[in-house]
Amino acid sequence: MTTADFYFPTQPRPLIVFIDGRVHLGKTQMFKDEELRTLLRKKGYRVVELFYHSYSDKKKGRAVSSNPRWQSENNNRHVE
């Protein structure tokens, strides 16, 4: 199981967005990410991976609050 940064229940295939920081550049984490995301794609999800160099929860809060489409049910969805 994983926690996606954003989940959009689009049809016919839901969209899952992962926003990855530096920790995802390590070989072990890169392998885990690829394995998991490949499995999600095989299960029919569309997966988008975004990378950032410098990011904080404060900036994330501003980004989410400024876009009403990202509020409420689209944030931090658990995916199995």
Secondary structure, DSSP 8 states (H G I E B T S, - for coil): -EE-SEEE--SSS-EEEEEE-GGGGSHHHHHHHHHHHHHHHHTT-EEEEEE-SS--HHHHHHHHHT-GGGSGGGBS-EE-
